[in-house]
Amino acid sequence: MNLNQKIAIVTGGASGFGAATAQRMAEAGARVMVADLNVAGAQAIADKINASGGQAASVAADVADRASFENMVTSTFQAFGGLDILVNNAGTTHRNKPALEVTEEEFDRVYRVNVKSLFWAAQAVLPGFVKQGSGCIVNVASTTGVRPGPGLSWYSGSKAAMINITKGLALEFAKSGVRINAVNPMIGETAMLGDFMGMDDTPANRERFLMRIPLGRFTRPADVASAVTFLASDEASYLTGVCLDVDGGRNI
């Protein structure tokens, strides 16, 4: 996969799927802005990329805030002179629990980060992509947006919205040369694993969830990174509106 001369932003890039994606894109030749609320973590990933011969910078970003999102885009132009790829990876969840036990505060946080961020993304990058006649957005959604999981109703709804928005924007902006796709990971080996399971992250509890996955393991950050990098590359130039399950067969 070749991303030479491409400039990319990866939100939530300080850890998990985002960190792996930022590094994989840099390996493919992209110049990468690592964006995260965790400023030190984002800089650590950028330093790692640069030490490996890639090109990266970091920026503080709250994707649920318009001014912060716009600053992230402006900072990328200042650092690298343009933008070709936006990876909307930053996300959050409520802890796995009955739907009626999720608080309004938890609900609002999930929808600000997972859904409203896409609105700010569209406002901040699509006019520029249309003007240049090219550009690519990859949204990191979830298998639960296709097949809801017990205890994650509101989170699943936010990811279903992300999938629908991906398809709608892909249709609307295809004639402008802009591609918009998504990946749908299964529960993954990240810091949020315990929240998704709704229980302590122990070998026994992991086994309960692994039974649902035909390939017998959780989604790894590298799995998501490879899928995102492919969808952002020219090898996927005929793909738009695709929502690719990265789930070990969970959604079959």
DRENMITI-102764 format. One record per residue: z, y, x of N, C-alpha, C, O in turn. Coordinates in pm, whole numbers, m for minus. Example, Ala and Ser with C-alpha at 12.3 -4.5 7.8 and 13.67 -1.06 7.14 Angstrom:
REC      nz      ny      nx     caz     cay     cax      cz      cy      cx      oz      oy      ox
REC     780    m569    1319     780    m450    1230     780    m330    1320     846    m332    1424
REC     708    m225    1285     714    m106    1367     787       3    1290     804     114    1341
***
This chain:
REC      nz      ny      nx     caz     cay     cax      cz      cy      cx      oz      oy      ox
REC       0    m120      85       0       0       0       0     124      88      82     137     179
REC     m90     214      61    m112     330     146     m77     459      72    m138     493     m29
REC      23     529     124      60     661      70      42     770     174     107     874     167
REC     m46     747     272     m68     846     377    m108     981     317    m191     988     227
REC     m48    1086     370     m72    1224     329     m16    1258     192     m35    1370     144
REC      53    1164     127     114    1192      m3     254    1251      17     322    1223     116
REC     293    1334     m78     425    1395     m77     497    1352    m203     446    1367    m314
REC     618    1297    m185     690    1237    m297     832    1288    m307     896    1319    m206
REC     881    1297    m429    1022    1318    m458    1077    1190    m518    1014    1131    m605
REC    1193    1147    m471    1264    1034    m531    1401    1083    m574    1485    1117    m490
REC    1425    1089    m705    1556    1131    m753    1653    1013    m750    1611     897    m759
REC    1780    1043    m738    1878     936    m722    1853     858    m594    1873     737    m589
REC    1808     929    m491    1761     864    m369    1868     831    m267    1836     779    m160
REC    1993     859    m298    2099     836    m199    2145     692    m191    2208     653     m93
REC    2114     611    m294    2165     475    m295    2080     387    m386    1992     436    m457
REC    2107     257    m383    2047     163    m476    1896     163    m477    1832     169    m372
REC    1840     157    m600    1695     152    m615    1628     274    m551    1522     262    m489
REC    1690     390    m566    1630     514    m515    1622     517    m365    1520     557    m310
REC    1727     475    m296    1727     473    m150    1620     378     m98    1547     411      m5
REC    1612     259    m159    1511     162    m117    1371     215    m141    1281     193     m60
REC    1352     284    m254    1220     339    m287    1180     449    m190    1066     452    m144
REC    1273     538    m159    1243     645     m63    1200     587      71    1104     634     132
REC    1271     485     117    1239     425     246    1106     349     240    1027     354     335
REC    1081     278     131     956     203     119     837     298     114     733     270     174
REC     850     409      42     741     506      35     714     570     171     600     594     208
REC     821     597     244     804     653     378     733     554     470     648     593     550
REC     768     426     458     700     323     536     552     318     505     469     286     591
REC     517     351     379     377     350     338     304     479     376     185     494     349
REC     376     571     438     313     693     489     344     821     417     295     927     457
REC     424     816     310     455     937     234     559    1022     306     644     971     379
REC     551    1150     283     659    1241     319     750    1251     196     703    1280      86
REC     878    1227     215     967    1203     102    1082    1304      96    1151    1327     195
REC    1099    1362     m21    1218    1443     m50    1318    1352    m121    1291    1303    m231
REC    1431    1330     m57    1537    1247    m114    1631    1338    m191    1699    1423    m132
REC    1637    1322    m323    1712    1412    m409    1828    1338    m475    1811    1227    m526
REC    1946    1400    m473    2062    1332    m532    2176    1432    m546    2184    1531    m473
REC    2265    1403    m642    2391    1478    m649    2476    1453    m527    2551    1541    m484
REC    2465    1335    m470    2537    1298    m349    2460    1353    m229    2372    1286    m175
REC    2493    1474    m190    2416    1543     m86    2424    1470      47    2323    1453     115
REC    2544    1427      83    2561    1358     212    2485    1227     212    2424    1190     313
REC    2489    1155     100    2416    1029      92    2266    1048     101    2197     970     166
REC    2215    1152      34    2071    1182      39    2028    1217     182    1923    1173     229
REC    2110    1296     250    2076    1333     387    2081    1211     479    2001    1200     572
REC    2174    1120     453    2182     998     535    2055     915     522    2007     862     621
REC    2001     904     401    1877     830     381    1761     903     448    1675     840     510
REC    1756    1036     435    1651    1113     501    1660    1096     653    1557    1081     720
REC    1781    1099     707    1798    1080     852    1750     941     894    1688     926    1000
REC    1778     841     814    1736     705     844    1584     694     847    1527     629     934
REC    1520     760     750    1373     760     745    1316     829     869    1225     777     934
REC    1371     944     901    1321    1020    1017    1342     944    1147    1257     947    1236
REC    1456     876    1158    1486     798    1279    1390     680    1296    1369     631    1406
REC    1332     636    1183    1239     523    1186    1094     567    1204    1003     486    1199
REC    1075     697    1224     940     748    1247     873     806    1124     758     849    1131
REC     943     808    1012     889     868     890     920    1015     882     973    1075     976
REC     886    1075     768     914    1216     744     988    1230     612     940    1187     507
REC    1107    1290     618    1187    1305     498    1279    1425     510    1312    1471     620
REC    1318    1475     396    1418    1581     386    1505    1548     265    1475    1455     191
REC    1610    1624     246    1698    1598     132    1729    1727      58    1718    1836     113
REC    1769    1711     m67    1805    1826    m149    1907    1782    m253    1901    1670    m304
REC    2001    1870    m285    2095    1844    m393    2022    1860    m526    1948    1957    m544
REC    2042    1766    m617    1969    1774    m744    2050    1712    m857    2095    1598    m848
REC    2066    1790    m963    2119    1741   m1090    2002    1738   m1186    1961    1842   m1236
REC    1947    1620   m1211    1823    1610   m1288    1839    1649   m1433    1740    1671   m1503
REC    1964    1660   m1480    1988    1700   m1618    1991    1851   m1635    2005    1902   m1746
REC    1978    1924   m1525    1985    2070   m1526    1851    2129   m1487    1796    2096   m1382
REC    1798    2218   m1571    1665    2272   m1546    1656    2346   m1412    1563    2323   m1335
REC    1750    2435   m1384    1745    2513   m1261    1751    2423   m1138    1681    2446   m1039
REC    1834    2321   m1145    1846    2228   m1033    1716    2149   m1014    1672    2129    m901
REC    1655    2105   m1124    1529    2031   m1114    1421    2120   m1054    1345    2077    m966
REC    1413    2243   m1101    1311    2334   m1049    1335    2364    m901    1239    2375    m825
REC    1461    2379    m861    1492    2402    m721    1450    2283    m634    1402    2301    m522
REC    1468    2163    m687    1426    2043    m615    1276    2046    m587    1232    2015    m476
REC    1197    2083    m688    1052    2090    m671    1014    2201    m573     930    2182    m486
REC    1077    2318    m589    1050    2430    m498    1083    2393    m355    1008    2425    m263
REC    1196    2326    m335    1238    2285    m201    1138    2189    m138    1116    2191     m17
REC    1077    2104    m221     977    2009    m171     852    2082    m124     796    2049     m20
REC     809    2181    m201     694    2262    m159     724    2336     m30     639    2347      58
REC     845    2386     m18     883    2459     104     887    2366     225     848    2406     335
REC     933    2244     204     947    2151     316     815    2088     357     789    2070     476
REC     731    2055     257     612    1974     286     481    2036     239     374    1985     274
REC     487    2143     162     365    2214     124     294    2164       1     180    2204     m25
REC     358    2078     m77     293    2029    m199     374    1920    m265     489    1895    m229
REC     312    1854    m363     376    1742    m432     267    1655    m496     178    1706    m564
REC     276    1525    m474     181    1431    m532     246    1327    m622     184    1278    m716
REC     372    1293    m593     439    1182    m662     581    1224    m698     654    1279    m615
REC     620    1197    m821     759    1215    m862     811    1081    m913     753    1021   m1003
REC     919    1035    m855     985     913    m901    1115     954    m971    1211     997    m908
REC    1115     938   m1103    1235     968   m1182    1324     844   m1184    1320     763   m1277
REC    1405     833   m1079    1491     716   m1063    1635     742   m1105    1703     651   m1151
REC    1682     865   m1089    1821     896   m1120    1854     857   m1263    1781     893   m1355
REC    1963     786   m1281    2002     744   m1416    2150     711   m1421    2217     702   m1318
REC    2198     693   m1541    2338     657   m1557    2352     570   m1682    2258     554   m1759
REC    2471     515   m1700    2497     431   m1815    2639     452   m1863    2724     503   m1790
REC    2665     413   m1987    2803     396   m2032    2842     253   m1996    2755     168   m1980
REC    2970     227   m1983    3014      92   m1952    2979      m1   m2068    2986      38   m2184
REC    2943    m122   m2037    2912    m222   m2138    3032    m240   m2230    3139    m285   m2188
REC    3012    m204   m2359    3119    m216   m2458    3060    m198   m2597    2945    m154   m2609
REC    3135    m230   m2703    3082    m214   m2838    3031     m72   m2864    3089      25   m2816
REC    2923     m62   m2940    2857      66   m2964    2952     171   m3020    2943     288   m2982
REC    3042     132   m3109    3132     229   m3172    3244     274   m3081    3320     363   m3118
REC    3256     215   m2964    3358     258   m2868    3304     355   m2764    3380     410   m2685
REC    3174     377   m2766    3114     475   m2675    3145     615   m2727    3122     644   m2845
REC    3198     701   m2641    3238     834   m2684    3118     929   m2689    3013     902   m2631
REC    3135    1039   m2758    3029    1140   m2763    2999    1192   m2624    2883    1216   m2590
REC    3102    1210   m2543    3082    1258   m2406    2997    1160   m2325    2907    1200   m2252
REC    3026    1032   m2339    2947     930   m2269    2803     930   m2319    2709     924   m2239
REC    2785     937   m2451    2651     939   m2509    2571    1057   m2457    2457    1042   m2414
REC    2631    1176   m2461    2560    1296   m2417    2522    1288   m2271    2412    1329   m2233
REC    2612    1236   m2188    2581    1225   m2045    2464    1130   m2022    2374    1162   m1943
REC    2462    1016   m2088    2354     920   m2072    2221     980   m2112    2120     961   m2043
REC    2218    1053   m2224    2090    1107   m2272    2047    1231   m2194    1927    1257   m2181
REC    2142    1307   m2141    2104    1419   m2054    2037    1368   m1927    1933    1419   m1886
REC    2097    1268   m1866    2047    1219   m1738    1922    1133   m1755    1827    1147   m1679
REC    1922    1044   m1853    1814     947   m1866    1693     999   m1944    1581     954   m1921
REC    1716    1093   m2037    1607    1138   m2125    1572    1285   m2104    1456    1319   m2081
REC    1671    1373   m2111    1638    1515   m2097    1580    1546   m1959    1502    1639   m1944
REC    1619    1468   m1860    1563    1487   m1726    1411    1472   m1727    1342    1537   m1649
REC    1358    1387   m1815    1213    1371   m1824    1146    1495   m1880    1033    1528   m1843
REC    1217    1565   m1968    1165    1691   m2021    1156    1794   m1909    1055    1863   m1895
REC    1264    1805   m1830    1261    1900   m1717    1156    1858   m1615    1090    1943   m1555
REC    1140    1727   m1595    1037    1679   m1502     899    1723   m1546     819    1772   m1466
REC     871    1706   m1674     741    1745   m1727     718    1895   m1708     611    1937   m1665
REC     820    1974   m1741     807    2119   m1728     786    2161   m1583     712    2256   m1555
REC     851    2092   m1491     852    2134   m1351     731    2088   m1272     688    2157   m1180
REC     675    1971   m1305     568    1917   m1220     433    1903   m1287     330    1913   m1219
REC     428    1882   m1418     298    1854   m1480     201    1972   m1474      82    1949   m1454
REC     246    2098   m1491     148    2206   m1478      80    2207   m1341     m40    2231   m1332
REC     157    2181   m1236      98    2176   m1102       5    2059   m1084    m101    2071   m1021
REC      42    1944   m1138     m45    1827   m1130    m176    1851   m1203    m282    1814   m1154
REC    m168    1913   m1319    m290    1944   m1395    m379    2039   m1316    m501    2021   m1310
REC    m319    2139   m1255    m396    2237   m1179    m468    2173   m1061    m583    2207   m1033
REC    m402    2080    m992    m465    2017    m877    m553    1898    m915    m626    1844    m832
REC    m545    1858   m1043    m630    1750   m1091    m587    1612   m1047    m666    1517   m1051
REC    m463    1600   m1005    m411    1471    m961    m259    1477    m959    m199    1584    m964
REC    m199    1360    m951     m54    1350    m945      m8    1222   m1014     m80    1164   m1095
REC     111    1181    m980     162    1054   m1031     311    1065   m1055     385    1117    m972
REC     354    1016   m1170     496    1005   m1201     527     858   m1226     453     789   m1296
REC     636     811   m1168     685     676   m1196     829     689   m1244     915     741   m1173
REC     855     641   m1365     988     644   m1424    1057     509   m1408     996     405   m1433
REC    1182     511   m1368    1258     387   m1357    1336     369   m1486    1440     432   m1507
REC    1284     282   m1573    1344     256   m1703    1432     132   m1693    1514     124   m1602
REC    1417      36   m1785    1502     m82   m1783    1446    m188   m1878    1381    m155   m1977
REC    1473    m314   m1846    1434    m420   m1938    1506    m404   m2072    1455    m448   m2175
REC    1625    m341   m2072    1697    m324   m2198    1628    m224   m2290    1657    m219   m2409
REC    1536    m145   m2235    1455     m58   m2319    1352    m134   m2399    1298     m82   m2496
REC    1326    m257   m2358    1233    m346   m2429    1310    m449   m2511    1274    m479   m2625
REC    1416    m501   m2451    1494    m608   m2512    1642    m572   m2495    1702    m608   m2393
REC    1702    m503   m2591    1839    m452   m2576    1939    m562   m2542    1928    m675   m2588
REC    2037    m524   m2460    2142    m617   m2422    2270    m588   m2498    2295    m473   m2534
REC    2352    m689   m2522    2479    m668   m2592    2568    m568   m2518    2583    m575   m2396
REC    2627    m475   m2594    2719    m378   m2536    2654    m259   m2470    2723    m174   m2414
REC    2523    m252   m2475    2451    m142   m2409    2356     m72   m2505    2250     m24   m2464
REC    2392     m66   m2632    2300     m14   m2733    2252     127   m2704    2132     154   m2710
REC    2344     217   m2671    2304     357   m2652    2228     373   m2522    2130     448   m2517
REC    2271     306   m2417    2195     307   m2292    2055     251   m2314    1956     308   m2268
REC    2047     138   m2385    1917      76   m2412    1826     172   m2487    1706     178   m2460
REC    1883     246   m2581    1805     344   m2655    1748     453   m2566    1635     498   m2586
REC    1826     495   m2466    1776     598   m2374    1660     547   m2290    1567     621   m2260
REC    1666     420   m2253    1558     362   m2174    1435     331   m2260    1322     338   m2212
REC    1457     297   m2386    1344     281   m2478    1272     414   m2496    1149     419   m2501
REC    1349     523   m2504    1288     656   m2512    1207     685   m2387    1097     740   m2395
REC    1260     648   m2272    1187     670   m2147    1054     595   m2146     952     649   m2102
REC    1055     471   m2194     933     393   m2198     831     456   m2293     712     465   m2260
REC     876     500   m2409     785     562   m2505     730     694   m2453     612     725   m2470
REC     817     773   m2389     773     900   m2331     672     875   m2220     574     948   m2208
REC     695     773   m2139     600     737   m2033     461     715   m2092     362     768   m2042
REC     453     636   m2198     324     604   m2259     261     727   m2324     140     749   m2314
REC     344     807   m2392     291     925   m2458     235    1026   m2360     126    1079   m2381
REC     309    1054   m2253     261    1149   m2153     140    1094   m2078      48    1169   m2044
REC     141     963   m2052      25     903   m1985    m102     925   m2066    m207     957   m2010
REC     m92     908   m2195    m207     928   m2282    m250    1075   m2284    m369    1106   m2280
REC    m153    1162   m2290    m183    1305   m2303    m244    1364   m2176    m329    1453   m2184
REC    m202    1315   m2059    m244    1378   m1934    m346    1298   m1854    m380    1336   m1742
REC    m394    1187   m1910    m492    1105   m1838    m619    1184   m1804    m672    1172   m1694
REC    m667    1265   m1898    m791    1339   m1874    m774    1448   m1769    m872    1504   m1720
REC    m650    1479   m1734    m623    1577   m1629    m611    1511   m1492    m586    1579   m1392
REC    m630    1379   m1487    m622    1308   m1359    m482    1272   m1318    m457    1238   m1202
REC    m388    1278   m1413    m247    1250   m1383    m213    1112   m1438    m244    1081   m1553
REC    m148    1030   m1356    m105     897   m1398      47     894   m1415     121     950   m1334
REC      93     828   m1521     236     820   m1550     269     677   m1590     218     626   m1690
REC     354     612   m1510     389     473   m1532     541     456   m1523     614     550   m1493
REC     586     335   m1551     729     306   m1543     750     164   m1490     661      80   m1499
REC     867     140   m1435     911       5   m1403    1039     m23   m1483    1119      67   m1508
REC    1054    m149   m1521    1169    m191   m1601    1250    m295   m1525    1225    m415   m1539
REC    1347    m252   m1444    1427    m350   m1372    1524    m424   m1465    1568    m371   m1567
REC    1555    m546   m1427    1667    m619   m1485    1794    m570   m1416    1786    m495   m1319
REC    1909    m610   m1465    2036    m575   m1402    2026    m602   m1252    1979    m708   m1211
REC    2071    m507   m1172    2047    m515   m1028    2171    m508    m944    2280    m474    m991
REC    2152    m540    m819    2261    m538    m722    2282    m394    m673    2244    m359    m561
REC    2343    m313    m759    2372    m174    m727    2517    m143    m760    2591    m229    m808
REC    2557     m19    m734    2696      20    m760    2731      19    m908    2850      18    m942
REC    2632      18    m997    2658      20   m1140    2663    m120   m1202    2672    m133   m1324
REC    2658    m224   m1119    2654    m359   m1172    2773    m390   m1262    2757    m449   m1369
REC    2893    m350   m1220    3012    m374   m1302    3006    m305   m1436    3050    m361   m1537
REC    2951    m183   m1440    2937    m111   m1567    2841    m184   m1660    2867    m195   m1780
REC    2731    m233   m1606    2634    m304   m1689    2692    m435   m1744    2666    m472   m1858
REC    2771    m503   m1661    2830    m628   m1707    2948    m603   m1799    2978    m686   m1885
REC    3016    m488   m1784    3134    m460   m1864    3254    m541   m1820    3347    m565   m1898
REC    3253    m582   m1694    3361    m664   m1639    3358    m653   m1488    3262    m599   m1431
REC    3460    m703   m1423    3465    m695   m1277    3347    m768   m1215    3302    m871   m1266
REC    3298    m714   m1105    3187    m775   m1034    3240    m889    m946    3273    m869    m829
REC    3248   m1007   m1005    3296   m1125    m934    3187   m1232    m936    3097   m1225   m1021
REC    3192   m1330    m846    3091   m1437    m848    3083   m1508    m983    2973   m1539   m1030
REC    3197   m1533   m1046    3196   m1602   m1175    3130   m1519   m1283    3053   m1571   m1363
REC    3159   m1388   m1285    3098   m1301   m1385    2949   m1282   m1359    2869   m1274   m1452
REC    2912   m1275   m1232    2769   m1266   m1201    2694   m1388   m1253    2583   m1376   m1304
REC    2755   m1504   m1239    2689   m1627   m1281    2658   m1626   m1431    2556   m1680   m1473
REC    2744   m1564   m1510    2722   m1556   m1653    2593   m1480   m1684    2521   m1514   m1778
REC    2566   m1377   m1607    2447   m1296   m1630    2322   m1358   m1566    2212   m1344   m1618
REC    2342   m1425   m1454    2228   m1488   m1386    2164   m1596   m1472    2046   m1626   m1457
REC    2242   m1655   m1562    2189   m1760   m1649    2077   m1709   m1739    1997   m1789   m1789
REC    2070   m1577   m1759    1968   m1520   m1846    1836   m1493   m1774    1736   m1458   m1838
REC    1834   m1509   m1642    1719   m1468   m1562    1647   m1592   m1509    1703   m1663   m1426
REC    1525   m1620   m1554    1454   m1741   m1512    1445   m1760   m1361    1459   m1873   m1313
REC    1421   m1654   m1286    1409   m1669   m1140    1545   m1679   m1071    1551   m1699    m949
REC    1654   m1666   m1147    1785   m1701   m1096    1852   m1605   m1001    1943   m1644    m927
REC    1810   m1478   m1001    1880   m1378    m920    1866   m1241    m985    1780   m1219   m1069
REC    1954   m1149    m942    1946   m1013    m991    1829    m939    m926    1777    m980    m822
REC    1789    m829    m990    1690    m741    m929    1747    m680    m803    1859    m629    m803
REC    1671    m685    m696    1713    m624    m570    1646    m487    m555    1537    m467    m607
REC    1710    m394    m485    1646    m264    m463    1505    m274    m407    1418    m196    m443
REC    1483    m371    m318    1350    m386    m259    1246    m425    m363    1129    m388    m351
REC    1286    m498    m466    1193    m536    m573    1141    m412    m645    1021    m398    m669
REC    1233    m324    m679    1197    m201    m749    1116    m110    m658    1017     m51    m701
REC    1157     m99    m532    1087     m13    m438     942     m54    m421     853      32    m417
REC     916    m183    m413     778    m231    m396     695    m202    m521     579    m162    m510
REC     754    m224    m639     681    m199    m764     649     m52    m781     537     m16    m819
REC     746      35    m754     725     179    m767     619     226    m668     529     303    m703
REC     629     181    m544     533     223    m442     392     180    m478     297     255    m458
REC     378      59    m532     245      14    m576     191     105    m686      77     150    m678
REC     272     133    m789     224     215    m901     189     356    m856     106     422    m918
REC     253     403    m749     226     538    m698     105     543    m605      55     650    m574
REC      59     427    m562     m47     421    m462    m186     426    m525    m201     409    m646
REC    m286     449    m440    m423     451    m489    m469     312    m533    m565     301    m610
REC    m402     208    m486    m436      73    m531    m414      57    m682    m472     m31    m745
REC    m330     142    m738    m304     139    m883    m373     254    m955    m326     299   m1060
REC    m484     302    m900    m548     422    m953    m601     407   m1095    m629     507   m1162
REC    m616     282   m1141    m666     260   m1277    m553     226   m1374    m578     186   m1488
REC    m430     241   m1330    m315     207   m1413    m243     334   m1458    m198     413   m1375
REC    m232     352   m1587    m148     457   m1643     m93     410   m1776    m158     336   m1849
REC      29     453   m1806      96     405   m1927     151     265   m1913     195     206   m2012
REC     150     211   m1792     202      77   m1766     353      83   m1753     407     171   m1687
REC     421     m12   m1816     566     m26   m1802     590    m167   m1749     595    m263   m1826
REC     606    m178   m1620     606    m306   m1549     746    m365   m1543     837    m305   m1485
REC     764    m482   m1603     893    m551   m1597     916    m607   m1457     836    m685   m1406
REC    1026    m566   m1396    1067    m618   m1265    1198    m691   m1291    1306    m640   m1261
REC    1186    m812   m1348    1302    m870   m1416    1321   m1019   m1394    1405   m1080   m1459
REC    1244   m1078   m1305    1259   m1221   m1280    1228   m1307   m1400    1273   m1422   m1407
REC    1152   m1254   m1495    1115   m1329   m1614    1207   m1309   m1734    1191   m1377   m1835
REC    1302   m1219   m1725    1401   m1197   m1832    1336   m1165   m1965    1383   m1211   m2069
REC    1228   m1088   m1965    1168   m1043   m2090    1058   m1134   m2145     990   m1099   m2241
REC    1040   m1249   m2084     939   m1342   m2136     983   m1392   m2273     912   m1471   m2335
***
